Every structure is written in structure tokens, then in C-alpha cells.
Amino acid sequence: MEESADLTALNPRKQTKVDRENLKAAKEFVDAADHVATGKLDKGIREYAKAWRHTVHAEKEALKLPK
């Protein structure tokens, strides 16, 4: 997630989407840590999974070439 946070999209038109997905990932990561800290491990794991999916989506968008 840290590596994805500063991604620059190969297609400048995709940068907004990349940034949005990274913001979603960061929020999910914080939510996950809060759940884990309060002993809600199952919810924490689900939130970590959501953060991961948003990070992967950001990376895929960043790698899309302009047409």
C-alpha cells in the first residue's frame, strides 16, 4: 500500500482514479487497524482485504497506457 500511495499514472487522465483508489485504501487500512485494536479481528481482516483490493485497483489503473 505504501508503494502504491505515490503512484503516477502512465495515462495522466487516470491519475484522479488512481488517487481516489489510494485514498479509499488508506481509509480501509485505518478502519482495519481500529477493528484489530478493539479485538474485532474478523472485521479487521475484511477491512484489510478491502484496502488491498483498492490498492491493486489503483496499480492497475496507473499502468493503463493512453490510447
Contacts in CASP RR format, 6 or more apart in sequence:
PFRMAT RR
TARGET T0000
AUTHOR 0000-0000-0000
METHOD contacts of the structure
MODEL  1
MEESADLTALNPRKQTKVDRENLKAAKEFVDAADHVATGKLDKGIREYAK
AWRHTVHAEKEALKLPK
1 25 0 8 1.000
1 26 0 8 1.000
1 29 0 8 1.000
1 51 0 8 1.000
1 52 0 8 1.000
1 55 0 8 1.000
4 22 0 8 1.000
4 25 0 8 1.000
4 55 0 8 1.000
4 58 0 8 1.000
4 59 0 8 1.000
4 62 0 8 1.000
5 22 0 8 1.000
5 26 0 8 1.000
7 18 0 8 1.000
7 22 0 8 1.000
7 58 0 8 1.000
7 59 0 8 1.000
7 62 0 8 1.000
8 15 0 8 1.000
8 62 0 8 1.000
9 15 0 8 1.000
9 17 0 8 1.000
9 18 0 8 1.000
9 61 0 8 1.000
9 62 0 8 1.000
9 64 0 8 1.000
10 62 0 8 1.000
10 63 0 8 1.000
10 64 0 8 1.000
10 65 0 8 1.000
10 66 0 8 1.000
11 64 0 8 1.000
11 65 0 8 1.000
11 66 0 8 1.000
12 66 0 8 1.000
13 66 0 8 1.000
14 61 0 8 1.000
14 62 0 8 1.000
14 64 0 8 1.000
17 58 0 8 1.000
17 61 0 8 1.000
18 58 0 8 1.000
18 61 0 8 1.000
18 62 0 8 1.000
19 58 0 8 1.000
21 54 0 8 1.000
21 55 0 8 1.000
21 57 0 8 1.000
21 58 0 8 1.000
21 61 0 8 1.000
22 54 0 8 1.000
22 55 0 8 1.000
22 58 0 8 1.000
24 54 0 8 1.000
25 51 0 8 1.000
25 52 0 8 1.000
25 54 0 8 1.000
25 55 0 8 1.000
25 58 0 8 1.000
26 51 0 8 1.000
28 47 0 8 1.000
28 48 0 8 1.000
28 50 0 8 1.000
28 51 0 8 1.000
28 54 0 8 1.000
29 47 0 8 1.000
29 48 0 8 1.000
29 51 0 8 1.000
31 44 0 8 1.000
31 47 0 8 1.000
32 43 0 8 1.000
32 44 0 8 1.000
32 45 0 8 1.000
32 46 0 8 1.000
32 47 0 8 1.000
32 48 0 8 1.000
32 50 0 8 1.000
32 51 0 8 1.000
33 44 0 8 1.000
35 41 0 8 1.000
35 43 0 8 1.000
35 44 0 8 1.000
35 47 0 8 1.000
36 44 0 8 1.000
END
